[in-house]
Structures are given as structure tokens and as C-alpha cells.
Amino acid sequence: PRGGSAGAGPGEGRISAVSVLSSPDAFDPKAVLRAIDPVERDLLRFLLSVPETQETTAERLAPADLPSQPARELWTAMLALREDPPYTTERVFARLAADPETQALLVALLERRDAGTDAGTTDLRVASQGIEQCLLRLELDRLEERTRWTRVELGEAERANDRPTIERLMTQEQHHNETRKSLQRRME
């Protein structure tokens, strides 16, 4: 296989939640889970619970679009295995062997998924709706970040009395407001 031999055969190099947690450099899964954005947490749980949603989600979500590094690394590993079947949770663990923090995140997400949480559904329709809401919330968060940045730049342009920049930034802010309203309508 293209991805190497990690986890290639049954019983070979088995990596499990137990082995991850017993490692001397193991991260606390609950602490790692608390450190990521709740939207990331829900999104990743949906994607792990219903792997068939990953392909369509990948078309809309690049790893760089996720706010935290562990979530980006986990999504990257999941996507890499989509291109190098078969996709299994064990192979995701193996792919993250050099990253104990992201392995701990995966353990925490799987524990909560197995406990029957809201994002632990195996129903494709429910997962697809949940993923859509997560993607919209992530998009709204990115928009809010751009809006904050635009406002800072606008303040600087006003202090410098730079009329062309003020007009450009005011137009950007109007566009942000229209996009925000559209996202909020889609989230309802």
C-alpha cells in the first residue's frame, strides 16, 4: 500500500486506545478534548461515526480550516486513509503513531462516540445534517475573525484619514454582514 505497512496486517503493529493511554508520553484524552473547539469535536465525532460522510466533507473542508492543530492532524490522517483503503480506526491510530496528542484526541472522540453522544450517531441522515451545521458554524467563525480584522484595519485607516481604504473596508464589512446573515439563515 501507498501509506506504508503500519497496521497492514491483522495483529501486526496493533495500536489501540489501551496502548496509547499506557504510553509513558501519553496525553490525557479528556484534556485534549477540552482544548479543541466544540464545533471541531462534534464534526470529528460525526466523521468518525459515519465514515461514508468523509468524502463529501473533504470537498468542503480542508484541514487548515479547522482551528486547532490536533483536529487538523486528525482530519489529515483520516483523509490520507480515504485515499489509501481500507479505512479503519486502527489504521488512523497507526498513522498518528508519532503524534500522541492527536492519538489522545482520537481516543477521547471514540470514547464519547461509543457512549452514545449526540454526535455518535450511525444514521447517515442525522450525521449529514450535523456535519452541515458544524461546517456552517466553522464558516461563521472564520467570517467573524475576518470581520474583527477588517474593523481593526478600518480604525487604523480612519486615524490616518485614508479615504480610499476606508471605503474599501466599509464595502468589505457590508459584504461580511450580508454573508453572516446568509449563514445564519442557513443554520436555522
VMD Tcl script that draws the C-alpha trace (Angstrom):
set ca {
  {0.00 0.00 0.00}
  {0.99 3.61 -0.61}
  {0.78 4.58 3.06}
  {3.40 2.10 4.26}
  {3.00 -1.02 6.30}
  {1.72 0.44 9.59}
  {-1.28 -1.60 10.59}
  {-1.09 -3.51 7.33}
  {-1.91 -6.97 8.58}
  {-4.02 -8.41 11.36}
  {-2.10 -8.36 14.60}
  {0.89 -6.53 13.05}
  {1.84 -3.38 14.95}
  {-1.60 -3.21 16.54}
  {-2.23 0.20 18.03}
  {-5.23 0.62 20.27}
  {-6.67 3.06 22.75}
  {-5.21 0.95 25.57}
  {-1.70 1.08 24.10}
  {-1.99 4.82 23.51}
  {-3.14 5.52 27.06}
  {-0.49 3.29 28.62}
  {2.33 5.01 26.73}
  {4.69 6.95 29.02}
  {4.31 10.12 26.93}
  {0.52 9.81 26.65}
  {-1.64 12.91 26.78}
  {-4.82 12.94 28.83}
  {-7.59 12.40 26.24}
  {-10.12 14.42 28.23}
  {-7.73 17.36 28.50}
  {-7.01 17.27 24.77}
  {-10.74 17.10 24.05}
  {-11.39 20.14 26.26}
  {-8.67 22.05 24.37}
  {-10.37 21.83 20.98}
  {-13.33 23.86 19.79}
  {-16.73 22.23 20.49}
  {-17.60 22.55 16.78}
  {-14.45 20.61 15.87}
  {-15.31 17.99 18.47}
  {-18.81 17.45 17.11}
  {-17.65 17.48 13.50}
  {-14.92 14.90 14.09}
  {-17.30 12.69 16.06}
  {-19.77 12.69 13.19}
  {-17.00 11.91 10.70}
  {-15.67 9.06 12.83}
  {-19.14 7.62 13.48}
  {-20.22 7.69 9.85}
  {-17.05 7.41 7.73}
  {-19.01 7.49 4.49}
  {-19.60 11.22 5.15}
  {-15.87 11.96 4.96}
  {-15.62 12.10 1.18}
  {-18.25 14.80 0.69}
  {-16.98 16.69 3.74}
  {-13.44 16.65 2.33}
  {-14.72 18.53 -0.72}
  {-15.75 21.40 1.55}
  {-13.28 21.28 4.43}
  {-9.50 21.42 4.19}
  {-7.54 20.50 7.34}
  {-6.28 24.10 7.50}
  {-9.89 25.25 8.01}
  {-10.01 23.66 11.47}
  {-8.99 25.94 14.35}
  {-6.83 23.55 16.41}
  {-3.70 21.64 15.46}
  {-4.84 18.26 16.88}
  {-8.11 18.47 14.91}
  {-6.19 19.41 11.74}
  {-3.80 16.48 12.23}
  {-6.63 14.01 12.84}
  {-8.59 15.20 9.78}
  {-5.41 14.98 7.69}
  {-4.83 11.37 8.83}
  {-8.45 10.46 8.12}
  {-8.24 11.96 4.63}
  {-4.95 10.21 3.86}
  {-6.54 6.85 4.65}
  {-9.51 7.64 2.43}
  {-7.01 7.69 -0.43}
  {-5.28 4.50 0.77}
  {-8.03 2.00 1.67}
  {-9.08 0.26 3.70}
  {-10.16 2.96 6.11}
  {-10.23 1.71 9.70}
  {-9.93 3.43 13.05}
  {-6.95 1.19 13.85}
  {-5.14 2.50 10.76}
  {-5.90 6.08 11.84}
  {-4.22 5.28 15.20}
  {-1.22 3.82 13.37}
  {-0.96 6.84 11.09}
  {-0.81 9.08 14.18}
  {1.90 6.99 15.91}
  {4.32 9.94 16.10}
  {1.64 12.29 17.47}
  {0.47 11.22 20.95}
  {-1.63 14.37 21.41}
  {-3.72 13.66 18.31}
  {-3.96 9.99 19.27}
  {-5.33 11.09 22.65}
  {-7.89 13.25 20.83}
  {-8.94 10.26 18.77}
  {-9.28 8.14 21.92}
  {-11.45 10.81 23.57}
  {-13.66 11.19 20.49}
  {-14.13 7.43 20.19}
  {-14.90 7.05 23.90}
  {-17.61 9.69 23.70}
  {-18.91 8.31 20.41}
  {-19.20 4.86 21.91}
  {-21.05 6.31 24.91}
  {-23.89 7.25 22.57}
  {-23.47 11.02 22.49}
  {-25.43 13.18 20.07}
  {-22.59 13.22 17.57}
  {-22.08 9.47 17.96}
  {-24.93 8.57 15.64}
  {-24.52 5.99 12.92}
  {-27.51 7.36 11.00}
  {-26.28 8.87 7.73}
  {-29.06 11.46 7.52}
  {-28.57 12.69 11.09}
  {-24.78 12.76 10.66}
  {-25.04 14.65 7.37}
  {-27.28 17.28 8.97}
  {-24.93 17.58 11.95}
  {-21.90 17.92 9.70}
  {-23.65 20.63 7.68}
  {-24.35 22.60 10.86}
  {-20.73 22.20 12.00}
  {-19.40 23.37 8.64}
  {-21.68 26.42 8.73}
  {-20.56 27.26 12.29}
  {-16.90 26.95 11.27}
  {-17.55 29.21 8.29}
  {-19.31 31.72 10.55}
  {-16.36 31.64 12.98}
  {-13.92 32.36 10.13}
  {-16.14 35.19 8.96}
  {-16.20 36.69 12.48}
  {-12.39 36.56 12.52}
  {-12.22 38.39 9.18}
  {-14.75 40.94 10.44}
  {-12.65 41.65 13.56}
  {-9.57 42.09 11.37}
  {-11.44 44.41 9.00}
  {-12.61 46.54 11.93}
  {-9.05 46.90 13.23}
  {-7.85 47.92 9.76}
  {-10.80 50.32 9.44}
  {-9.87 52.00 12.72}
  {-6.31 52.46 11.51}
  {-7.49 53.87 8.16}
  {-9.82 56.29 9.94}
  {-6.99 57.50 12.18}
  {-4.85 58.04 9.08}
  {-7.82 59.64 7.26}
  {-7.19 57.27 4.31}
  {-10.49 57.70 2.40}
  {-9.93 55.05 -0.33}
  {-9.01 52.40 2.28}
  {-11.95 53.41 4.47}
  {-14.35 52.99 1.55}
  {-12.83 49.61 0.61}
  {-13.04 48.35 4.19}
  {-16.61 49.63 4.63}
  {-17.58 47.67 1.49}
  {-15.86 44.58 2.92}
  {-17.72 44.98 6.20}
  {-21.05 45.24 4.34}
  {-20.17 42.06 2.46}
  {-19.30 40.34 5.77}
  {-22.66 41.40 7.22}
  {-24.55 40.03 4.21}
  {-22.60 36.76 4.36}
  {-23.24 36.48 8.12}
  {-27.00 36.89 7.59}
  {-26.95 34.27 4.87}
  {-25.03 31.80 7.06}
  {-27.38 32.40 9.99}
  {-30.43 31.75 7.76}
  {-28.85 28.51 6.53}
  {-28.19 27.44 10.13}
  {-31.85 27.79 11.11}
}
mol new
graphics top color blue
foreach p $ca { graphics top sphere $p radius 0.5 }
foreach p [lrange $ca 0 end-1] q [lrange $ca 1 end] { graphics top cylinder $p $q radius 0.2 }
display resetview
